[in-house]
Amino acid sequence: MLFRSGLREFLGTLGIVSTLVLLTLLAFSVVSWTIILYKWRFFREQEAADRRFLEAFNNYEHPLGAFQEVHLYKSSGVAAVYAEVASRYHLAGNGGEGTPLETQDAVEPEESAPTPNYVERVLGHAIQEQITRTEAYLPFLATTGNTTPFIGLLGTVLGIIDAFREIGIQGTASIAAVAPGVAEALVATAAGLFTAIPAVIAYNYFLARVRKMAFRMDRFAIELTNALDRQVVRESAGRP
């Protein structure tokens, strides 16, 4: 066992530098695990909400019909993207079930129905906004994974320097004099790796979830634009 004499006794023998390094690594670890647990719950709720919203969207014949219940899916990134587009049509007075998507004579020019190019720009902006929202706090995990091993290494180097200083003071290089200082120094490296490894694993895992979410929104954006185009064709064909 590493701390056969007891963890409390071992911590009591640490120097100021080693203590500061371990406290810094502990702070990084606590924040990282808080983010990991939060993001794990966030992605789980988001995927469940996306799935429920897509089911609701497919139940409506009109592509803008689901706008009336989009508020029920606040955790859904897909629903947020859909709401950005549907709200433009509703502001133009063209968002009701069975109402034409094309510009009506009674609608003012500045309130006309969005053009396909405008819808694509809105979709692109909304998707990017959701990606940015989903990536929140992930940079801290990347920073933790890249920085904490070096913090631990710094603690190790300073600890070894202190150990050699003690050797010079005692005037002996026996294993009994060297081992405690070296062991104390190496604890900092172990703590740095212990902090960094979960952060790196979680960052890569969540980054893959972000890409999966972005692909899901891109696919829905294509389906939505196609549905809007088909609706315009159907309503145009139905006019005298």
Backbone as CSV, one residue per row, in Angstrom:
resi,resn,N_x,N_y,N_z,CA_x,CA_y,CA_z,C_x,C_y,C_z
1,MET,0.840,-1.199,0.000,0.000,0.000,0.000,0.869,1.240,0.000
2,LEU,0.379,2.302,-0.676,1.183,3.521,-0.777,1.258,4.259,0.547
3,PHE,0.117,4.360,1.246,0.081,5.120,2.488,-0.161,4.174,3.674
4,ARG,0.804,3.300,3.929,0.632,2.341,5.014,0.547,3.031,6.376
5,SER,1.188,4.174,6.487,1.175,4.890,7.756,-0.112,5.709,7.950
6,GLY,-0.960,5.717,6.932,-2.200,6.475,7.038,-2.156,7.729,6.193
7,LEU,-3.292,8.029,5.540,-3.343,9.177,4.652,-3.153,10.485,5.410
8,ARG,-3.785,10.592,6.562,-3.674,11.833,7.334,-2.232,12.079,7.757
9,GLU,-1.555,11.019,8.204,-0.154,11.175,8.617,0.730,11.528,7.440
10,PHE,0.415,10.916,6.302,1.215,11.225,5.105,1.040,12.684,4.690
11,LEU,-0.192,13.145,4.682,-0.446,14.536,4.307,0.210,15.499,5.283
12,GLY,0.327,15.073,6.526,0.972,15.923,7.509,2.452,16.097,7.272
13,THR,3.076,15.180,6.540,4.511,15.270,6.260,4.818,16.054,4.994
14,LEU,3.789,16.452,4.227,4.019,17.158,2.978,4.520,18.570,3.227
15,GLY,5.365,19.025,2.304,5.838,20.387,2.372,4.807,21.358,1.814
16,ILE,5.132,22.635,1.897,4.188,23.659,1.444,3.940,23.549,-0.049
17,VAL,5.016,23.349,-0.824,4.871,23.273,-2.278,4.010,22.076,-2.671
18,SER,4.304,20.915,-2.101,3.531,19.710,-2.426,2.070,19.873,-2.017
19,THR,1.839,20.510,-0.889,0.465,20.724,-0.436,-0.290,21.632,-1.395
20,LEU,0.350,22.717,-1.845,-0.294,23.628,-2.789,-0.588,22.942,-4.118
21,VAL,0.354,22.132,-4.578,0.149,21.410,-5.836,-1.026,20.446,-5.721
22,LEU,-1.085,19.697,-4.625,-2.166,18.725,-4.448,-3.519,19.420,-4.278
23,LEU,-3.538,20.563,-3.595,-4.787,21.299,-3.455,-5.258,21.843,-4.805
24,THR,-4.310,22.303,-5.625,-4.660,22.782,-6.965,-5.232,21.651,-7.808
25,LEU,-4.591,20.503,-7.754,-5.073,19.354,-8.518,-6.421,18.876,-7.993
26,LEU,-6.610,18.968,-6.687,-7.907,18.582,-6.111,-9.011,19.500,-6.609
27,ALA,-8.729,20.804,-6.692,-9.725,21.744,-7.201,-10.075,21.437,-8.655
28,PHE,-9.050,21.175,-9.476,-9.298,20.795,-10.867,-10.144,19.528,-10.941
29,SER,-9.831,18.563,-10.095,-10.546,17.287,-10.138,-12.008,17.455,-9.740
30,VAL,-12.263,18.231,-8.695,-13.641,18.424,-8.235,-14.470,19.123,-9.313
31,VAL,-13.916,20.184,-9.887,-14.649,20.906,-10.931,-14.859,20.015,-12.152
32,SER,-13.838,19.252,-12.518,-13.950,18.365,-13.693,-15.040,17.329,-13.502
33,TRP,-15.070,16.701,-12.347,-16.092,15.686,-12.109,-17.492,16.299,-12.032
34,THR,-17.579,17.531,-11.533,-18.870,18.221,-11.534,-19.355,18.447,-12.962
35,ILE,-18.440,18.890,-13.826,-18.790,19.107,-15.234,-19.144,17.793,-15.910
36,ILE,-18.381,16.744,-15.616,-18.632,15.438,-16.240,-20.040,14.945,-15.899
37,LEU,-20.403,15.020,-14.636,-21.729,14.556,-14.226,-22.828,15.441,-14.816
38,TYR,-22.578,16.749,-14.840,-23.576,17.665,-15.408,-23.784,17.423,-16.902
39,LYS,-22.688,17.287,-17.649,-22.797,17.099,-19.093,-23.388,15.730,-19.437
40,TRP,-23.073,14.744,-18.637,-23.671,13.417,-18.877,-25.181,13.499,-18.744
41,ARG,-25.664,14.179,-17.725,-27.105,14.348,-17.556,-27.673,15.234,-18.663
42,PHE,-26.941,16.270,-19.042,-27.393,17.197,-20.078,-27.607,16.469,-21.401
43,PHE,-26.640,15.669,-21.817,-26.760,14.960,-23.095,-27.854,13.904,-23.040
44,ARG,-28.014,13.250,-21.912,-29.070,12.250,-21.796,-30.442,12.895,-21.942
45,GLU,-30.649,14.027,-21.280,-31.933,14.714,-21.381,-32.142,15.297,-22.769
46,GLN,-31.081,15.789,-23.379,-31.209,16.369,-24.712,-31.601,15.322,-25.740
47,GLU,-30.966,14.182,-25.716,-31.298,13.131,-26.681,-32.727,12.636,-26.486
48,ALA,-33.142,12.493,-25.232,-34.521,12.056,-24.975,-35.512,13.103,-25.478
49,ALA,-35.227,14.386,-25.242,-36.118,15.448,-25.711,-36.132,15.525,-27.236
50,ASP,-34.983,15.355,-27.872,-34.933,15.345,-29.338,-35.798,14.228,-29.904
51,ARG,-35.690,13.065,-29.294,-36.463,11.929,-29.781,-37.965,12.180,-29.638
52,ARG,-38.384,12.751,-28.515,-39.813,13.031,-28.315,-40.303,14.115,-29.271
53,PHE,-39.471,15.136,-29.495,-39.898,16.197,-30.399,-40.015,15.694,-31.831
54,LEU,-39.074,14.889,-32.272,-39.144,14.372,-33.641,-40.384,13.505,-33.837
55,GLU,-40.745,12.758,-32.825,-41.978,11.980,-32.914,-43.189,12.899,-33.031
56,ALA,-43.211,13.984,-32.241,-44.320,14.938,-32.316,-44.342,15.653,-33.660
57,PHE,-43.171,16.013,-34.174,-43.097,16.702,-35.458,-43.634,15.828,-36.587
58,ASN,-43.329,14.551,-36.548,-43.782,13.640,-37.603,-45.279,13.365,-37.538
59,ASN,-45.898,13.690,-36.422,-47.339,13.471,-36.297,-48.161,14.566,-36.964
60,TYR,-47.517,15.659,-37.325,-48.224,16.779,-37.962,-48.024,16.725,-39.476
61,GLU,-49.127,16.910,-40.187,-49.035,16.943,-41.644,-48.406,18.236,-42.117
62,HIS,-48.761,19.337,-41.457,-48.186,20.630,-41.802,-46.821,20.774,-41.118
63,PRO,-45.782,21.189,-41.832,-44.433,21.247,-41.229,-44.309,22.243,-40.093
64,LEU,-45.230,23.213,-39.990,-45.167,24.198,-38.918,-46.172,23.920,-37.810
65,GLY,-46.866,22.791,-37.890,-47.891,22.484,-36.904,-47.345,22.226,-35.516
66,ALA,-46.107,21.733,-35.421,-45.547,21.397,-34.114,-45.113,22.612,-33.329
67,PHE,-45.199,23.798,-33.923,-44.743,25.008,-33.233,-45.559,25.274,-31.973
68,GLN,-46.815,24.850,-31.969,-47.691,25.120,-30.832,-47.285,24.353,-29.582
69,GLU,-46.498,23.304,-29.702,-46.078,22.553,-28.529,-44.555,22.464,-28.390
70,VAL,-43.836,23.337,-29.116,-42.380,23.289,-29.066,-41.856,23.661,-27.682
71,HIS,-42.660,24.423,-26.915,-42.235,24.824,-25.574,-42.146,23.642,-24.615
72,LEU,-42.706,22.517,-24.997,-42.661,21.339,-24.141,-41.324,20.620,-24.201
73,TYR,-40.452,21.027,-25.120,-39.190,20.322,-25.329,-38.021,21.300,-25.165
74,LYS,-37.935,21.906,-23.983,-36.919,22.920,-23.735,-35.498,22.358,-23.765
75,SER,-35.338,21.080,-23.500,-34.001,20.476,-23.496,-33.559,20.038,-24.878
76,SER,-34.433,20.129,-25.859,-34.137,19.615,-27.201,-33.446,20.667,-28.053
77,GLY,-32.288,20.316,-28.576,-31.617,21.195,-29.520,-32.334,21.248,-30.846
78,VAL,-32.893,20.124,-31.283,-33.647,20.075,-32.535,-34.878,20.963,-32.441
79,ALA,-35.576,20.919,-31.312,-36.760,21.760,-31.128,-36.386,23.238,-31.139
80,ALA,-35.229,23.584,-30.586,-34.793,24.977,-30.589,-34.506,25.457,-32.008
81,VAL,-33.886,24.593,-32.814,-33.622,24.942,-34.214,-34.936,25.103,-34.970
82,TYR,-35.856,24.184,-34.740,-37.167,24.261,-35.387,-37.896,25.543,-34.996
83,ALA,-37.827,25.912,-33.710,-38.532,27.098,-33.233,-38.004,28.361,-33.893
84,GLU,-36.716,28.409,-34.175,-36.145,29.588,-34.829,-36.765,29.800,-36.206
85,VAL,-36.955,28.721,-36.947,-37.532,28.834,-38.288,-39.033,29.065,-38.212
86,ALA,-39.718,28.263,-37.400,-41.178,28.365,-37.330,-41.614,29.735,-36.839
87,SER,-40.856,30.333,-35.932,-41.226,31.648,-35.418,-41.182,32.705,-36.511
88,ARG,-40.273,32.544,-37.495,-40.222,33.500,-38.607,-41.510,33.454,-39.426
89,TYR,-42.024,32.254,-39.669,-43.271,32.115,-40.414,-44.455,32.648,-39.618
90,HIS,-44.450,32.416,-38.311,-45.564,32.893,-37.500,-45.556,34.413,-37.404
91,LEU,-44.376,35.018,-37.361,-44.309,36.476,-37.358,-44.823,37.055,-38.663
92,ALA,-44.669,36.289,-39.757,-45.164,36.730,-41.061,-46.634,36.381,-41.264
93,GLY,-47.245,35.746,-40.269,-48.652,35.376,-40.387,-48.877,34.168,-41.255
94,ASN,-47.844,33.313,-41.411,-47.958,32.151,-42.298,-47.655,30.845,-41.571
95,GLY,-47.926,30.807,-40.282,-47.514,29.626,-39.542,-48.621,28.735,-39.068
96,GLY,-49.875,29.056,-39.322,-50.967,28.239,-38.819,-51.181,26.984,-39.620
97,GLU,-51.837,26.065,-39.014,-52.187,24.815,-39.696,-53.095,25.122,-40.868
98,GLY,-52.671,24.759,-42.046,-53.477,24.934,-43.232,-53.365,26.301,-43.847
99,THR,-52.549,27.216,-43.280,-52.380,28.534,-43.869,-51.259,28.491,-44.874
100,PRO,-51.352,29.295,-45.954,-50.345,29.221,-47.010,-48.980,29.697,-46.546
101,LEU,-47.939,29.032,-47.027,-46.577,29.425,-46.720,-46.095,30.520,-47.647
102,GLU,-46.755,30.723,-48.757,-46.356,31.774,-49.671,-46.860,33.118,-49.166
103,THR,-46.303,34.184,-49.660,-46.683,35.518,-49.222,-48.111,35.814,-49.637
104,GLN,-48.893,36.350,-48.677,-50.262,36.704,-48.968,-50.333,38.196,-49.284
105,ASP,-51.382,38.619,-50.014,-51.518,40.017,-50.391,-51.696,40.907,-49.169
106,ALA,-52.300,40.340,-48.092,-52.574,41.151,-46.914,-51.339,41.367,-46.053
107,VAL,-50.242,40.667,-46.329,-49.039,40.767,-45.520,-48.149,41.848,-46.085
108,GLU,-47.632,42.697,-45.215,-46.751,43.762,-45.646,-45.446,43.172,-46.169
109,PRO,-44.718,43.855,-47.074,-43.486,43.321,-47.633,-42.450,42.953,-46.584
110,GLU,-42.332,43.795,-45.522,-41.321,43.479,-44.512,-41.744,42.300,-43.645
111,GLU,-43.005,41.853,-43.749,-43.487,40.718,-42.971,-43.802,39.536,-43.872
112,SER,-43.212,39.500,-45.048,-43.480,38.416,-45.978,-42.849,37.125,-45.480
113,ALA,-43.329,36.020,-46.056,-42.817,34.725,-45.650,-41.333,34.616,-45.961
114,PRO,-40.560,33.967,-45.118,-39.121,33.841,-45.343,-38.823,33.128,-46.664
115,THR,-37.790,33.578,-47.337,-37.353,32.927,-48.564,-36.511,31.709,-48.212
116,PRO,-36.335,30.765,-49.156,-35.501,29.582,-48.871,-34.084,29.931,-48.417
117,ASN,-33.482,30.940,-49.048,-32.128,31.319,-48.640,-32.108,31.857,-47.214
118,TYR,-33.136,32.623,-46.872,-33.223,33.153,-45.511,-33.401,32.028,-44.498
119,VAL,-34.234,31.050,-44.846,-34.456,29.911,-43.952,-33.156,29.146,-43.735
120,GLU,-32.376,28.962,-44.792,-31.104,28.259,-44.650,-30.156,29.013,-43.726
121,ARG,-30.142,30.338,-43.843,-29.274,31.124,-42.966,-29.730,31.033,-41.510
122,VAL,-31.042,31.074,-41.314,-31.578,30.947,-39.952,-31.229,29.589,-39.362
123,LEU,-31.375,28.542,-40.178,-31.037,27.198,-39.716,-29.563,27.097,-39.358
124,GLY,-28.704,27.634,-40.209,-27.269,27.577,-39.938,-26.914,28.299,-38.650
125,HIS,-27.505,29.477,-38.450,-27.237,30.234,-37.226,-27.769,29.489,-36.003
126,ALA,-28.975,28.945,-36.105,-29.577,28.246,-34.966,-28.783,26.997,-34.604
127,ILE,-28.334,26.257,-35.608,-27.544,25.051,-35.348,-26.230,25.412,-34.675
128,GLN,-25.564,26.452,-35.171,-24.305,26.860,-34.563,-24.502,27.332,-33.132
129,GLU,-25.610,28.008,-32.886,-25.908,28.463,-31.529,-26.106,27.284,-30.580
130,GLN,-26.792,26.241,-31.054,-27.002,25.065,-30.221,-25.700,24.288,-29.997
131,ILE,-24.851,24.240,-31.005,-23.554,23.578,-30.837,-22.725,24.307,-29.789
132,THR,-22.723,25.640,-29.862,-21.985,26.428,-28.875,-22.541,26.197,-27.473
133,ARG,-23.866,26.135,-27.372,-24.497,25.878,-26.069,-24.132,24.491,-25.558
134,THR,-24.096,23.519,-26.440,-23.793,22.152,-26.027,-22.331,21.988,-25.627
135,GLU,-21.443,22.770,-26.222,-20.015,22.674,-25.922,-19.620,23.425,-24.660
136,ALA,-20.580,24.038,-23.987,-20.270,24.792,-22.774,-19.576,23.899,-21.745
137,TYR,-18.537,24.428,-21.122,-17.746,23.797,-20.068,-16.785,22.718,-20.584
138,LEU,-16.928,22.297,-21.820,-15.999,21.289,-22.339,-14.568,21.813,-22.433
139,PRO,-14.354,23.093,-22.777,-12.961,23.583,-22.787,-12.248,23.426,-21.448
140,PHE,-12.993,23.479,-20.346,-12.335,23.288,-19.048,-11.808,21.868,-18.918
141,LEU,-12.556,20.883,-19.444,-12.066,19.505,-19.408,-10.801,19.360,-20.238
142,ALA,-10.784,20.024,-21.405,-9.584,19.980,-22.237,-8.406,20.645,-21.528
143,THR,-8.668,21.763,-20.885,-7.609,22.454,-20.137,-7.094,21.589,-18.997
144,THR,-8.008,20.928,-18.306,-7.610,20.046,-17.205,-6.734,18.904,-17.709
145,GLY,-7.150,18.294,-18.822,-6.378,17.183,-19.372,-5.001,17.593,-19.863
146,ASN,-4.876,18.824,-20.340,-3.589,19.288,-20.862,-2.682,19.889,-19.807
147,THR,-3.278,20.410,-18.730,-2.501,21.187,-17.766,-2.112,20.408,-16.523
148,THR,-3.026,19.628,-15.978,-2.763,18.995,-14.687,-1.566,18.033,-14.687
149,PRO,-1.268,17.304,-15.779,-0.036,16.494,-15.732,1.210,17.351,-15.532
150,PHE,1.226,18.541,-16.112,2.387,19.415,-15.958,2.427,20.023,-14.559
151,ILE,1.251,20.283,-13.986,1.233,20.761,-12.600,1.791,19.685,-11.674
152,GLY,1.356,18.438,-11.910,1.890,17.338,-11.126,3.384,17.158,-11.331
153,LEU,3.837,17.304,-12.566,5.266,17.187,-12.855,6.047,18.301,-12.170
154,LEU,5.475,19.505,-12.153,6.129,20.613,-11.455,6.275,20.298,-9.972
155,GLY,5.214,19.747,-9.389,5.303,19.361,-7.983,6.360,18.298,-7.749
156,THR,6.480,17.362,-8.684,7.488,16.313,-8.557,8.895,16.887,-8.628
157,VAL,9.126,17.760,-9.596,10.460,18.358,-9.745,10.836,19.159,-8.507
158,LEU,9.898,19.979,-8.030,10.186,20.770,-6.838,10.383,19.873,-5.617
159,GLY,9.624,18.780,-5.553,9.785,17.844,-4.446,11.141,17.154,-4.475
160,ILE,11.619,16.777,-5.652,12.927,16.142,-5.766,14.034,17.129,-5.407
161,ILE,13.861,18.369,-5.848,14.842,19.395,-5.474,14.919,19.529,-3.956
162,ASP,13.745,19.536,-3.319,13.707,19.633,-1.867,14.328,18.403,-1.223
163,ALA,14.103,17.215,-1.840,14.678,15.988,-1.291,16.198,16.029,-1.347
164,PHE,16.751,16.497,-2.464,18.212,16.601,-2.562,18.758,17.658,-1.597
165,ARG,17.976,18.697,-1.366,18.426,19.693,-0.390,18.522,19.080,0.993
166,GLU,17.534,18.233,1.347,17.567,17.566,2.635,18.752,16.595,2.723
167,ILE,19.070,15.951,1.603,20.215,15.046,1.585,21.494,15.823,1.890
168,GLY,21.600,17.018,1.278,22.781,17.835,1.533,22.867,18.283,2.980
169,ILE,21.698,18.579,3.584,21.708,19.009,4.979,22.111,17.864,5.897
170,GLN,21.564,16.651,5.626,21.851,15.501,6.465,23.232,14.918,6.198
171,GLY,23.757,15.191,5.021,25.090,14.694,4.687,25.132,13.210,4.407
172,THR,24.027,12.621,4.021,23.988,11.200,3.690,23.061,10.974,2.505
173,ALA,23.388,9.971,1.691,22.576,9.640,0.521,21.992,8.241,0.632
174,SER,21.753,7.795,1.843,21.179,6.464,2.050,19.746,6.430,1.554
175,ILE,19.268,5.237,1.288,17.908,5.076,0.779,16.885,5.576,1.789
176,ALA,17.213,5.462,3.065,16.299,5.934,4.095,16.140,7.443,4.056
177,ALA,17.164,8.134,3.622,17.104,9.598,3.544,16.484,10.065,2.240
178,VAL,16.702,9.288,1.157,16.240,9.704,-0.166,14.786,9.322,-0.416
179,ALA,14.391,8.121,0.002,13.089,7.565,-0.366,11.895,8.424,0.044
180,PRO,11.835,8.928,1.279,10.646,9.704,1.654,10.425,10.928,0.782
181,GLY,11.497,11.665,0.499,11.354,12.854,-0.327,10.954,12.528,-1.755
182,VAL,11.537,11.461,-2.327,11.201,11.072,-3.698,9.766,10.567,-3.768
183,ALA,9.354,9.785,-2.785,7.976,9.281,-2.768,6.986,10.444,-2.688
184,GLU,7.294,11.410,-1.844,6.425,12.573,-1.722,6.348,13.335,-3.034
185,ALA,7.474,13.425,-3.724,7.495,14.140,-4.997,6.685,13.414,-6.060
186,LEU,6.795,12.090,-6.107,6.098,11.322,-7.136,4.587,11.311,-6.930
187,VAL,4.139,11.555,-5.719,2.698,11.622,-5.467,2.069,12.729,-6.303
188,ALA,2.776,13.833,-6.498,2.246,14.936,-7.293,2.015,14.509,-8.734
189,THR,2.942,13.746,-9.301,2.766,13.254,-10.670,1.566,12.318,-10.751
190,ALA,1.456,11.412,-9.773,0.316,10.490,-9.761,-0.999,11.248,-9.643
191,ALA,-1.019,12.282,-8.801,-2.245,13.069,-8.645,-2.586,13.816,-9.919
192,GLY,-1.554,14.323,-10.613,-1.806,15.010,-11.880,-2.399,14.087,-12.921
193,LEU,-1.875,12.871,-13.008,-2.412,11.903,-13.966,-3.816,11.454,-13.564
194,PHE,-4.037,11.294,-12.280,-5.355,10.893,-11.799,-6.403,11.949,-12.138
195,THR,-6.004,13.206,-12.138,-6.917,14.285,-12.483,-7.126,14.394,-13.984
196,ALA,-6.044,14.193,-14.745,-6.092,14.437,-16.190,-6.799,13.329,-16.956
197,ILE,-6.574,12.087,-16.584,-7.086,10.961,-17.378,-8.611,10.973,-17.489
198,PRO,-9.363,11.091,-16.388,-10.831,11.153,-16.543,-11.289,12.354,-17.368
199,ALA,-10.590,13.495,-17.219,-10.985,14.690,-17.965,-10.799,14.490,-19.462
200,VAL,-9.689,13.860,-19.859,-9.436,13.622,-21.283,-10.457,12.638,-21.853
201,ILE,-10.712,11.560,-21.119,-11.692,10.574,-21.579,-13.070,11.215,-21.728
202,ALA,-13.477,11.982,-20.721,-14.793,12.624,-20.767,-14.866,13.646,-21.896
203,TYR,-13.800,14.405,-22.105,-13.808,15.417,-23.169,-13.999,14.762,-24.532
204,ASN,-13.261,13.711,-24.807,-13.398,13.027,-26.103,-14.781,12.396,-26.256
205,TYR,-15.303,11.856,-25.172,-16.636,11.243,-25.224,-17.708,12.290,-25.499
206,PHE,-17.646,13.401,-24.778,-18.648,14.448,-24.969,-18.497,15.130,-26.324
207,LEU,-17.274,15.231,-26.812,-17.080,15.812,-28.139,-17.745,14.948,-29.199
208,ALA,-17.667,13.630,-29.038,-18.359,12.734,-29.964,-19.875,12.915,-29.858
209,ARG,-20.374,13.159,-28.648,-21.809,13.397,-28.478,-22.223,14.713,-29.138
210,VAL,-21.363,15.708,-29.066,-21.661,16.986,-29.726,-21.756,16.794,-31.234
211,ARG,-20.823,16.045,-31.800,-20.849,15.798,-33.247,-22.091,15.012,-33.639
212,LYS,-22.475,14.062,-32.817,-23.690,13.294,-33.090,-24.913,14.202,-33.045
213,MET,-24.951,15.107,-32.064,-26.056,16.048,-31.955,-26.085,16.992,-33.151
214,ALA,-24.909,17.470,-33.583,-24.848,18.366,-34.737,-25.340,17.661,-35.995
215,PHE,-24.968,16.403,-36.160,-25.451,15.640,-37.308,-26.958,15.472,-37.265
216,ARG,-27.501,15.247,-36.069,-28.956,15.096,-35.922,-29.679,16.385,-36.297
217,MET,-29.139,17.511,-35.907,-29.761,18.783,-36.250,-29.620,19.089,-37.739
218,ASP,-28.458,18.765,-38.319,-28.285,18.983,-39.759,-29.280,18.142,-40.562
219,ARG,-29.464,16.912,-40.148,-30.408,16.036,-40.844,-31.832,16.563,-40.709
220,PHE,-32.183,17.039,-39.523,-33.521,17.594,-39.339,-33.696,18.872,-40.168
221,ALA,-32.646,19.691,-40.269,-32.729,20.920,-41.064,-33.039,20.601,-42.516
222,ILE,-32.423,19.552,-43.041,-32.696,19.143,-44.416,-34.138,18.668,-44.553
223,GLU,-34.594,17.860,-43.596,-35.976,17.369,-43.638,-36.974,18.528,-43.534
224,LEU,-36.672,19.511,-42.693,-37.581,20.635,-42.510,-37.669,21.486,-43.775
225,THR,-36.539,21.803,-44.373,-36.559,22.614,-45.597,-37.278,21.875,-46.718
226,ASN,-37.067,20.571,-46.828,-37.780,19.801,-47.848,-39.285,19.789,-47.582
227,ALA,-39.660,19.659,-46.315,-41.090,19.662,-45.971,-41.715,21.016,-46.273
228,LEU,-41.006,22.095,-46.003,-41.527,23.425,-46.307,-41.675,23.629,-47.812
229,ASP,-40.696,23.143,-48.574,-40.786,23.250,-50.033,-41.968,22.456,-50.578
230,ARG,-42.156,21.252,-50.043,-43.294,20.434,-50.502,-44.614,21.094,-50.137
231,GLN,-44.679,21.733,-48.976,-45.907,22.391,-48.559,-46.236,23.563,-49.486
232,VAL,-45.221,24.306,-49.878,-45.439,25.412,-50.817,-45.967,24.893,-52.157
233,VAL,-45.395,23.790,-52.626,-45.850,23.218,-53.904,-47.292,22.753,-53.798
234,ARG,-47.644,22.098,-52.691,-49.006,21.604,-52.529,-49.992,22.764,-52.465
235,GLU,-49.669,23.814,-51.741,-50.593,24.930,-51.619,-50.695,25.713,-52.920
236,SER,-49.584,25.800,-53.662,-49.631,26.473,-54.954,-50.495,25.704,-55.939
237,ALA,-50.378,24.387,-55.919,-51.171,23.554,-56.826,-52.652,23.593,-56.479
238,GLY,-52.970,23.838,-55.195,-54.360,23.841,-54.781,-55.079,25.150,-55.060
239,ARG,-54.360,26.174,-55.468,-54.989,27.458,-55.737,-55.599,27.462,-57.139
240,PRO,-56.661,28.238,-57.333,-57.306,28.281,-58.667,-56.414,29.010,-59.658
